[in-house]
């Protein structure tokens, strides 16, 4: 019962702090993590009795799925160079740098155990980066790259972590075997993810009830993750591939209810899990710190040195990317926009994966001896998480404002307009087909086409330059009409809601009318 109460307190507090973070313009993960840490310091607060090996399979799959479903294969393919640069190469470079530094400043730590520490500290947290990037008004391409990095760096880091842990536990590991494990993990995980995604698509076409399809979608990330992990493959990659397949194959234009329901459900799941996850991270930090009963001061400066190395390696790597970009190599965009590189370098907060993998370290090696440096690795890791979340997370909004890095609104509006024009052309073409087939008479078709053209002009004006007098007038008229129609719709909805308290009214019939009004209200939210 105590565990349930703590989890409830973490979730509710995390949700409230998420709202507060929006108002304060600071990253929510930072506040939530500090809240969890403060909660753990309350006198008499019981210790969380959670198996760390169970945390990752419970928390990570839905968070990955929620992020991946907003992207696509084509989007990833269009940005594969910078994503590969950050999510694969930089992870290896960071892990290597941390391992070398740890071995130098803490000689008691064996080399392979230092590699374990490097793998733990290497990946920026997908949930933290996504939560920050999507709310700070960054350029769309930069957000895409950071989200892509957040998705794929866990694949690299967790596989490297598994190899390093096996090396420590068994006492040896070969380069050839490690390369084979990476290849096996990726191939099998991709196959499992593709299969799970296809099965979900097929079931979605057979079952029309959006409640059932949404329920199946909620289980899909766990199925993909667990199947891959059972076969010793990458559960993270399996989840990402499954989500990509579902997005690519879900092409039924009439499944609007399913899209609305799943979109809303995943937003709630993502927000709630982020609140719980970073609260748990904050609470677990105290347990790890308390587990190190000697030499805390000595370990603290070493941990800060590791945190500094993690930040510095990313900065140097992005600086190298600027130079290469100016030479026309790799991520060319950074060569012309160094401020993007600065923001990218500073958006490297560590979080859930770092803490959970540190907690999940085995206690003993194959010969029964204690895992070398286990408590020290855990302490160093959590200080890195705290340092990056606080130092980078709290200062990132100010850095973005200082550098003037913001979304290209004009370019995004043009992209939205292009999408709307294509959609409108398809709608008009279908109307003309129906007219040719005799499904609609000429007078009705002409009236509908005139109405649609006028409506399209009004909506297009909303995403074009409002300094143009004609666009401004059209947008103003559209806004005025929208306000009036919204007032009317609100009045109708209020009347129906009041009927719930009226005697003799059937609640199920009232709910049916409310659902129709709510769908109408959702449809009135304009794009852009």
TISE-125260 format. One line per 2 residues: number of its first residue (from 1); their letters; for each residue x, y, z of C-alpha. Coordinates in nm, 2 decimals. Layout:
NUM) a) X:Y:Z ~ ...
END
This chain:
1) xx) 0.00:0.00:0.00 ~ 0.29:0.23:0.08
3) xx) 0.43:0.17:-0.27 ~ 0.10:0.26:-0.43
5) xx) 0.08:0.58:-0.23 ~ 0.43:0.68:-0.33
7) xx) 0.37:0.61:-0.70 ~ 0.04:0.81:-0.68
9) xx) 0.22:1.10:-0.51 ~ 0.49:1.10:-0.77
11) xx) 0.24:1.09:-1.06 ~ 0.01:1.36:-0.93
13) xx) 0.30:1.59:-0.82 ~ 0.47:1.53:-1.15
15) xx) 0.16:1.62:-1.35 ~ 0.12:1.94:-1.15
17) xx) 0.48:2.03:-1.20 ~ 0.45:1.96:-1.57
19) xx) 0.18:2.24:-1.58 ~ 0.40:2.46:-1.36
21) xx) 0.70:2.41:-1.59 ~ 0.49:2.52:-1.89
23) xx) 0.41:2.84:-1.71 ~ 0.77:2.89:-1.58
25) xx) 0.92:2.81:-1.93 ~ 1.16:2.55:-1.78
27) xx) 1.19:2.18:-1.87 ~ 0.94:1.97:-1.68
29) xx) 1.18:1.67:-1.62 ~ 1.41:1.90:-1.41
31) xx) 1.14:2.01:-1.17 ~ 0.99:1.66:-1.15
33) xx) 1.33:1.50:-1.07 ~ 1.40:1.76:-0.80
35) xx) 1.05:1.69:-0.66 ~ 1.12:1.32:-0.64
37) xx) 1.45:1.39:-0.47 ~ 1.28:1.62:-0.22
39) xx) 1.01:1.36:-0.15 ~ 1.27:1.10:-0.08
41) xx) 1.42:1.33:0.19 ~ 1.09:1.36:0.38
43) xx) 1.15:1.21:0.73 ~ 0.99:0.87:0.76
45) xx) 0.94:0.83:0.38 ~ 0.96:0.45:0.31
47) xx) 1.22:0.32:0.06 ~ 1.09:0.23:-0.28
49) xx) 1.12:-0.15:-0.31 ~ 1.13:-0.17:-0.69
51) xx) 1.33:-0.42:-0.89 ~ 1.54:-0.20:-1.13
53) xx) 1.54:-0.48:-1.39 ~ 1.16:-0.43:-1.41
55) xx) 1.17:-0.05:-1.44 ~ 1.31:-0.03:-1.79
57) xx) 1.07:-0.28:-1.95 ~ 0.77:-0.11:-1.78
59) xx) 0.86:0.26:-1.84 ~ 1.06:0.27:-2.16
61) xx) 0.85:0.09:-2.43 ~ 0.55:0.32:-2.42
63) xx) 0.77:0.64:-2.40 ~ 0.96:0.52:-2.71
65) xx) 0.64:0.43:-2.89 ~ 0.48:0.76:-2.82
67) xx) 0.78:0.95:-2.96 ~ 0.83:0.72:-3.26
69) xx) 0.47:0.73:-3.37 ~ 0.51:1.11:-3.43
71) xx) 0.79:1.04:-3.68 ~ 0.83:0.81:-3.98
73) xx) 1.08:0.61:-4.18 ~ 1.10:0.88:-4.45
75) xx) 1.16:1.15:-4.19 ~ 1.44:0.94:-4.04
77) xx) 1.59:0.86:-4.38 ~ 1.59:1.24:-4.47
79) xx) 1.79:1.31:-4.15 ~ 1.99:0.99:-4.12
81) xx) 2.34:1.16:-4.13 ~ 2.30:1.38:-3.82
83) xx) 2.10:1.11:-3.64 ~ 2.37:0.85:-3.71
85) xx) 2.63:1.11:-3.61 ~ 2.47:1.17:-3.27
87) xx) 2.29:0.85:-3.19 ~ 2.56:0.60:-3.28
89) xx) 2.90:0.76:-3.33 ~ 2.88:1.01:-3.05
91) xx) 2.75:0.74:-2.81 ~ 3.06:0.53:-2.87
93) xx) 3.29:0.84:-2.85 ~ 3.13:0.95:-2.52
95) xx) 3.14:0.60:-2.37 ~ 3.51:0.57:-2.47
97) xx) 3.60:0.92:-2.33 ~ 3.42:0.85:-2.00
99) xx) 3.58:0.51:-1.97 ~ 3.93:0.65:-2.02
101) xx) 3.87:0.94:-1.77 ~ 3.72:0.70:-1.51
103) xx) 4.01:0.47:-1.54 ~ 4.25:0.76:-1.49
105) xx) 4.09:0.93:-1.20 ~ 3.96:0.62:-1.02
107) xx) 4.23:0.35:-1.08 ~ 4.05:0.10:-0.85
109) xx) 3.79:0.07:-1.13 ~ 3.88:-0.21:-1.38
111) xx) 3.89:-0.11:-1.75 ~ 3.58:-0.31:-1.85
113) xx) 3.39:-0.17:-1.55 ~ 3.49:0.18:-1.67
115) xx) 3.34:0.09:-2.01 ~ 3.02:-0.01:-1.83
117) xx) 3.02:0.34:-1.67 ~ 3.08:0.50:-2.01
119) xx) 2.79:0.31:-2.17 ~ 2.56:0.41:-1.88
121) xx) 2.64:0.78:-1.91 ~ 2.66:0.80:-2.29
123) xx) 2.30:0.83:-2.41 ~ 2.10:1.16:-2.36
125) xx) 1.76:1.08:-2.23 ~ 1.49:1.04:-2.50
127) xx) 1.20:1.15:-2.28 ~ 1.39:1.45:-2.14
129) xx) 1.52:1.57:-2.48 ~ 1.17:1.53:-2.64
131) xx) 1.00:1.70:-2.35 ~ 1.24:2.00:-2.38
133) xx) 1.28:2.02:-2.76 ~ 0.91:2.01:-2.84
135) xx) 0.82:2.30:-2.61 ~ 1.09:2.56:-2.67
137) xx) 1.00:2.68:-3.02 ~ 1.31:2.52:-3.18
139) xx) 1.34:2.49:-3.56 ~ 1.14:2.19:-3.67
141) xx) 1.44:2.01:-3.83 ~ 1.64:2.05:-3.51
143) xx) 1.36:1.90:-3.31 ~ 1.34:1.61:-3.55
145) xx) 1.71:1.54:-3.52 ~ 1.71:1.56:-3.14
147) xx) 1.40:1.33:-3.12 ~ 1.57:1.09:-3.37
149) xx) 1.88:1.09:-3.15 ~ 1.67:1.03:-2.84
151) xx) 1.51:0.73:-3.01 ~ 1.82:0.56:-3.15
153) xx) 2.09:0.64:-2.90 ~ 1.94:0.40:-2.65
155) xx) 1.98:0.12:-2.90 ~ 2.35:0.18:-2.92
157) xx) 2.41:0.25:-2.56 ~ 2.21:-0.05:-2.42
159) xx) 2.38:-0.29:-2.66 ~ 2.72:-0.15:-2.56
161) xx) 2.61:-0.18:-2.19 ~ 2.51:-0.54:-2.23
163) xx) 2.84:-0.63:-2.40 ~ 3.04:-0.45:-2.13
165) xx) 2.85:-0.61:-1.84 ~ 2.90:-0.95:-2.00
167) xx) 3.27:-0.87:-2.02 ~ 3.29:-0.78:-1.65
169) xx) 3.08:-1.08:-1.54 ~ 3.25:-1.34:-1.75
171) xx) 3.60:-1.19:-1.73 ~ 3.65:-1.16:-2.11
173) xx) 3.49:-1.05:-2.43 ~ 3.62:-1.04:-2.79
175) xx) 3.58:-0.76:-3.04 ~ 3.45:-1.01:-3.30
177) xx) 3.19:-1.15:-3.07 ~ 3.08:-0.79:-2.97
179) xx) 3.04:-0.69:-3.33 ~ 2.84:-1.01:-3.40
181) xx) 2.61:-0.93:-3.10 ~ 2.55:-0.58:-3.23
183) xx) 2.46:-0.71:-3.57 ~ 2.24:-0.99:-3.43
185) xx) 2.06:-0.75:-3.19 ~ 1.98:-0.50:-3.47
187) xx) 1.86:-0.76:-3.73 ~ 1.65:-0.96:-3.50
189) xx) 1.50:-0.65:-3.33 ~ 1.41:-0.50:-3.67
191) xx) 1.24:-0.82:-3.78 ~ 1.04:-0.85:-3.46
193) xx) 0.94:-0.49:-3.48 ~ 0.83:-0.52:-3.84
195) xx) 0.63:-0.83:-3.76 ~ 0.46:-0.68:-3.45
197) xx) 0.38:-0.36:-3.66 ~ 0.23:-0.57:-3.94
199) xx) 0.01:-0.78:-3.71 ~ -0.12:-0.46:-3.54
201) xx) -0.20:-0.31:-3.88 ~ -0.39:-0.63:-3.98
203) xx) -0.58:-0.64:-3.66 ~ -0.67:-0.27:-3.70
205) xx) -0.83:-0.34:-4.04 ~ -1.03:-0.64:-3.90
207) xx) -1.15:-0.46:-3.59 ~ -1.34:-0.13:-3.64
209) xx) -1.39:-0.05:-3.27 ~ -1.14:0.23:-3.18
211) xx) -1.15:0.12:-2.81 ~ -1.01:-0.23:-2.91
213) xx) -0.75:-0.10:-3.15 ~ -0.63:0.16:-2.90
215) xx) -0.60:-0.11:-2.63 ~ -0.40:-0.32:-2.87
217) xx) -0.18:-0.03:-2.96 ~ -0.11:0.02:-2.59
219) xx) 0.01:-0.34:-2.56 ~ 0.22:-0.33:-2.88
221) xx) 0.53:-0.16:-2.74 ~ 0.55:-0.41:-2.46
223) xx) 0.50:-0.71:-2.70 ~ 0.78:-0.59:-2.93
225) xx) 1.01:-0.50:-2.65 ~ 0.97:-0.83:-2.45
227) xx) 0.99:-1.05:-2.76 ~ 1.32:-0.89:-2.86
229) xx) 1.46:-0.90:-2.51 ~ 1.37:-1.27:-2.48
231) xx) 1.57:-1.34:-2.80 ~ 1.86:-1.12:-2.66
233) xx) 1.80:-0.85:-2.92 ~ 1.74:-0.48:-2.88
235) xx) 1.39:-0.42:-2.74 ~ 1.43:-0.05:-2.80
237) xx) 1.49:-0.09:-3.17 ~ 1.20:-0.34:-3.19
239) xx) 0.96:-0.08:-3.04 ~ 1.08:0.19:-3.28
241) xx) 1.04:-0.02:-3.59 ~ 0.70:-0.15:-3.49
243) xx) 0.58:0.21:-3.44 ~ 0.72:0.32:-3.77
245) xx) 0.55:0.03:-3.95 ~ 0.21:0.11:-3.79
247) xx) 0.24:0.48:-3.89 ~ 0.34:0.39:-4.25
249) xx) 0.07:0.13:-4.30 ~ -0.22:0.30:-4.12
251) xx) -0.37:0.46:-4.43 ~ -0.75:0.43:-4.39
253) xx) -0.88:0.78:-4.43 ~ -1.21:0.69:-4.27
255) xx) -1.05:0.58:-3.94 ~ -1.07:0.94:-3.80
257) xx) -1.21:0.82:-3.47 ~ -0.92:0.58:-3.42
259) xx) -0.67:0.85:-3.49 ~ -0.83:1.10:-3.26
261) xx) -0.87:0.84:-2.98 ~ -0.51:0.70:-3.01
263) xx) -0.36:1.05:-3.04 ~ -0.53:1.16:-2.72
265) xx) -0.45:0.84:-2.53 ~ -0.09:0.85:-2.62
267) xx) -0.06:1.22:-2.52 ~ -0.20:1.13:-2.18
269) xx) 0.02:0.82:-2.14 ~ 0.33:1.01:-2.24
271) xx) 0.26:1.30:-2.00 ~ 0.17:1.06:-1.71
273) xx) 0.47:0.83:-1.76 ~ 0.71:1.12:-1.79
275) xx) 0.58:1.25:-1.46 ~ 0.61:0.92:-1.29
277) xx) 0.95:0.83:-1.45 ~ 1.14:1.14:-1.35
279) xx) 0.98:1.14:-1.01 ~ 1.12:0.78:-0.97
281) xx) 1.46:0.89:-1.09 ~ 1.47:1.17:-0.83
283) xx) 1.37:0.92:-0.55 ~ 1.62:0.66:-0.66
285) xx) 1.90:0.91:-0.65 ~ 1.89:0.93:-0.27
287) xx) 1.91:0.55:-0.23 ~ 2.21:0.54:-0.46
289) xx) 2.39:0.82:-0.28 ~ 2.32:0.67:0.06
291) xx) 2.46:0.33:-0.05 ~ 2.80:0.49:-0.08
293) xx) 2.90:0.52:0.28 ~ 3.27:0.60:0.25
295) xx) 3.47:0.85:0.04 ~ 3.16:1.04:-0.08
297) xx) 3.36:1.37:-0.11 ~ 3.63:1.21:-0.32
299) xx) 3.37:1.04:-0.54 ~ 3.17:1.36:-0.58
301) xx) 3.45:1.55:-0.75 ~ 3.52:1.25:-0.97
303) xx) 3.15:1.24:-1.06 ~ 3.15:1.61:-1.15
305) xx) 3.46:1.55:-1.37 ~ 3.27:1.27:-1.55
307) xx) 2.97:1.50:-1.59 ~ 3.20:1.77:-1.73
309) xx) 3.35:1.52:-1.97 ~ 3.01:1.41:-2.09
311) xx) 2.91:1.77:-2.17 ~ 3.25:1.86:-2.31
313) xx) 3.27:1.56:-2.55 ~ 2.93:1.65:-2.69
315) xx) 3.04:2.01:-2.74 ~ 3.37:1.92:-2.90
317) xx) 3.19:1.67:-3.12 ~ 2.94:1.93:-3.24
319) xx) 3.23:2.18:-3.29 ~ 3.39:1.92:-3.52
321) xx) 3.06:1.88:-3.70 ~ 3.06:2.26:-3.77
323) xx) 3.41:2.23:-3.93 ~ 3.31:1.92:-4.13
325) xx) 2.99:2.09:-4.24 ~ 3.17:2.39:-4.38
327) xx) 3.38:2.14:-4.58 ~ 3.07:1.98:-4.72
329) xx) 3.10:1.67:-4.51 ~ 2.84:1.51:-4.28
331) xx) 2.59:1.74:-4.12 ~ 2.63:2.02:-4.37
333) xx) 2.36:2.24:-4.22 ~ 2.57:2.31:-3.90
335) xx) 2.84:2.46:-4.11 ~ 2.61:2.75:-4.20
337) xx) 2.42:2.76:-3.86 ~ 2.67:2.72:-3.58
339) xx) 2.41:2.84:-3.33 ~ 2.21:2.52:-3.40
341) xx) 2.52:2.33:-3.30 ~ 2.55:2.52:-2.97
343) xx) 2.19:2.43:-2.88 ~ 2.23:2.07:-2.99
345) xx) 2.55:2.05:-2.78 ~ 2.37:2.18:-2.47
347) xx) 2.06:1.96:-2.52 ~ 2.23:1.64:-2.38
349) xx) 2.05:1.58:-2.05 ~ 2.08:1.23:-1.90
351) xx) 1.79:1.06:-1.73 ~ 1.59:0.75:-1.70
353) xx) 1.80:0.50:-1.90 ~ 2.12:0.61:-1.72
355) xx) 1.97:0.57:-1.37 ~ 1.79:0.24:-1.44
357) xx) 2.09:0.07:-1.61 ~ 2.31:0.18:-1.32
359) xx) 2.06:0.03:-1.07 ~ 2.03:-0.29:-1.28
361) xx) 2.40:-0.38:-1.25 ~ 2.44:-0.73:-1.13
363) xx) 2.57:-0.77:-0.77 ~ 2.81:-1.06:-0.85
365) xx) 3.03:-1.18:-1.14 ~ 3.04:-1.54:-1.27
367) xx) 3.29:-1.66:-1.01 ~ 3.08:-1.52:-0.72
369) xx) 3.29:-1.22:-0.65 ~ 3.12:-0.88:-0.61
371) xx) 3.08:-0.67:-0.93 ~ 3.38:-0.44:-0.93
373) xx) 3.30:-0.08:-0.84 ~ 2.92:-0.13:-0.85
375) xx) 2.83:0.13:-0.59 ~ 3.08:0.38:-0.72
377) xx) 2.95:0.34:-1.08 ~ 2.60:0.40:-0.95
379) xx) 2.70:0.71:-0.76 ~ 2.90:0.85:-1.05
381) xx) 2.60:0.79:-1.29 ~ 2.34:0.96:-1.07
383) xx) 2.55:1.26:-1.02 ~ 2.59:1.29:-1.40
385) xx) 2.21:1.27:-1.43 ~ 2.16:1.54:-1.17
387) xx) 2.43:1.77:-1.31 ~ 2.31:1.75:-1.67
389) xx) 1.94:1.78:-1.58 ~ 2.00:2.08:-1.36
391) xx) 2.29:2.26:-1.53 ~ 2.17:2.20:-1.89
393) xx) 1.80:2.16:-1.84 ~ 1.75:2.49:-1.65
395) xx) 1.98:2.69:-1.87 ~ 1.87:2.56:-2.21
397) xx) 1.57:2.79:-2.25 ~ 1.78:3.10:-2.17
399) xx) 2.06:2.98:-2.41 ~ 1.80:2.94:-2.69
401) xx) 1.67:3.29:-2.62 ~ 2.02:3.44:-2.60
403) xx) 2.12:3.28:-2.94 ~ 1.79:3.37:-3.10
405) xx) 1.74:3.01:-3.22 ~ 1.37:2.97:-3.31
407) xx) 1.14:2.80:-3.55 ~ 1.12:2.95:-3.90
409) xx) 0.75:3.03:-3.88 ~ 0.73:3.15:-4.24
411) xx) 0.88:2.83:-4.37 ~ 0.66:2.61:-4.15
413) xx) 0.35:2.81:-4.26 ~ 0.44:2.75:-4.62
415) xx) 0.48:2.38:-4.56 ~ 0.13:2.38:-4.39
417) xx) -0.02:2.57:-4.68 ~ 0.13:2.32:-4.93
419) xx) -0.02:2.03:-4.74 ~ -0.36:2.20:-4.72
421) xx) -0.36:2.29:-5.09 ~ -0.29:1.93:-5.18
423) xx) -0.56:1.81:-4.95 ~ -0.80:2.06:-5.09
425) xx) -0.71:1.96:-5.45 ~ -0.79:1.60:-5.36
427) xx) -1.12:1.69:-5.21 ~ -1.23:1.90:-5.51
429) xx) -1.11:1.62:-5.75 ~ -1.33:1.37:-5.57
431) xx) -1.63:1.61:-5.59 ~ -1.57:1.63:-5.97
433) xx) -1.55:1.25:-6.00 ~ -1.89:1.22:-5.81
435) xx) -2.03:1.48:-6.05 ~ -1.91:1.29:-6.35
437) xx) -2.05:0.97:-6.21 ~ -2.39:1.13:-6.16
439) xx) -2.38:1.10:-5.78 ~ -2.41:1.48:-5.74
441) xx) -2.61:1.71:-5.97 ~ -2.44:2.00:-6.14
443) xx) -2.61:2.28:-5.93 ~ -2.52:2.12:-5.60
445) xx) -2.16:2.04:-5.71 ~ -2.10:2.39:-5.83
447) xx) -2.23:2.54:-5.51 ~ -2.01:2.30:-5.30
449) xx) -1.71:2.38:-5.51 ~ -1.76:2.76:-5.47
451) xx) -1.81:2.71:-5.10 ~ -1.50:2.49:-5.07
453) xx) -1.28:2.73:-5.27 ~ -1.39:3.02:-5.05
455) xx) -1.33:2.82:-4.74 ~ -0.99:2.71:-4.86
457) xx) -0.89:3.07:-4.93 ~ -0.99:3.17:-4.58
459) xx) -0.80:2.89:-4.41 ~ -0.49:2.94:-4.63
461) xx) -0.49:3.31:-4.53 ~ -0.44:3.19:-4.17
463) xx) -0.10:3.04:-4.24 ~ 0.02:3.30:-4.49
465) xx) 0.17:3.65:-4.43 ~ -0.09:3.85:-4.24
467) xx) 0.09:4.17:-4.33 ~ -0.07:4.13:-4.67
469) xx) -0.39:4.35:-4.65 ~ -0.61:4.10:-4.83
471) xx) -0.48:3.80:-4.63 ~ -0.53:4.01:-4.31
473) xx) -0.90:4.09:-4.40 ~ -0.98:3.74:-4.50
475) xx) -0.82:3.59:-4.18 ~ -1.00:3.85:-3.97
477) xx) -1.34:3.75:-4.12 ~ -1.26:3.39:-4.07
479) xx) -1.16:3.44:-3.71 ~ -1.47:3.64:-3.64
481) xx) -1.69:3.36:-3.79 ~ -1.50:3.10:-3.59
483) xx) -1.55:3.29:-3.27 ~ -1.93:3.32:-3.33
485) xx) -1.96:2.95:-3.43 ~ -1.76:2.85:-3.12
487) xx) -1.98:3.05:-2.90 ~ -2.29:2.89:-3.05
489) xx) -2.13:2.54:-3.01 ~ -2.04:2.61:-2.65
491) xx) -2.40:2.72:-2.57 ~ -2.54:2.40:-2.73
493) xx) -2.29:2.18:-2.54 ~ -2.37:2.36:-2.21
495) xx) -2.74:2.31:-2.26 ~ -2.69:1.93:-2.33
497) xx) -2.46:1.90:-2.02 ~ -2.73:2.07:-1.81
499) xx) -2.98:1.80:-1.93 ~ -2.78:1.54:-1.73
501) xx) -2.95:1.68:-1.42 ~ -3.30:1.69:-1.57
503) xx) -3.54:1.41:-1.47 ~ -3.65:1.18:-1.74
505) xx) -3.34:1.23:-1.96 ~ -3.16:0.91:-2.07
507) xx) -2.79:0.96:-1.99 ~ -2.68:0.73:-2.28
509) xx) -2.87:0.94:-2.53 ~ -2.73:1.26:-2.38
511) xx) -2.38:1.11:-2.42 ~ -2.45:1.03:-2.78
513) xx) -2.54:1.39:-2.86 ~ -2.24:1.51:-2.65
515) xx) -2.01:1.29:-2.86 ~ -2.14:1.44:-3.18
517) xx) -2.09:1.80:-3.04 ~ -1.74:1.71:-2.92
519) xx) -1.64:1.58:-3.26 ~ -1.77:1.90:-3.41
521) xx) -1.57:2.10:-3.16 ~ -1.25:1.90:-3.23
523) xx) -1.30:1.97:-3.60 ~ -1.31:2.34:-3.54
525) xx) -0.96:2.36:-3.41 ~ -0.78:2.52:-3.70
527) xx) -0.44:2.39:-3.83 ~ -0.11:2.57:-3.78
END
